């Protein structure tokens, strides 16, 4: 009897291991990602809103981007990466950063996030899973979506540091 249960016990252990591995490797759904993406948009706009006009051209050193350039770079990257790797078309908007007001920049960033949202929503599951070459790496378009989120977080984090140097309390982080 003991020998008869050994294969069954082994099969059960393998099944449990496979389920655990599957759960550990699970990705968020597109809807879950896009919900977090909307949080990223709002958080970026809140960070921009907190900076007084007098701090828009602040930079940490001569080689760094200004606060205004950090925020603009977030929007530009969303549009550029969405166009180049997520099958996005012409967004239909631009901005002249040199003459842009804080309100113009906020509108541009909001449109950039909305453009990214529309581009991501338009991807079929097959398109999202397709492996493409991005900056010398073969990755799925789903991974490109995560890259845009990481990139936005990176530059928004730098902008938050700029707020603190200017003596401004950054907006509270909202995770979900």
C-alpha positions, 0 to 999 in steps of 0.5 A: 500500500505504501508503495502505491501511494508514493507515485500519487504523493509525488504527483501531488507534490509536483502539482502543488509546486507547479501551482505555486510557480504559476502564482509567483510568476503571474502578471497583472491583468491589463485592467489592473495595470491601467488602473495603476497607470491612472494613479501614475498619471494623477501622481505625476500631475500632483507633483507638478502642481506642488512645484511653485513657478519659481522652482520650475527651472531648478536643477540639482547640478549643471548637467541635470534636467530642470524640474520642468524638463523632468516632468516633460521627459515623462510625457515625451517618453510615454508618447515616443515609446508608445509610438515606437513599440506599442503600435501608437499612431500620431498623438496629435499634440506637441508642446514647446517646452521653452515657452510652455507654462506650468498649465501647458505642461500639465495639459501635455503630461495628461494628454501623454498619459491618455495617449499611452492609455489608448495605445495600450488598450488598443493592443490585442493580447497577441500584440501585447505578448509579441516579442520585439526588439527594444533598445537591443533586448527582445521583450514583449510589448507587455514588458514595454508597458512596464518599462514606461511605468518604471521610467515615469516612476524614475523621473517623477522620483527625481522631481519629488527630490527637487520639490524637497530641495525647494522646501515643498512637501510632496504629495502623498503616495497613493499605491492603489 
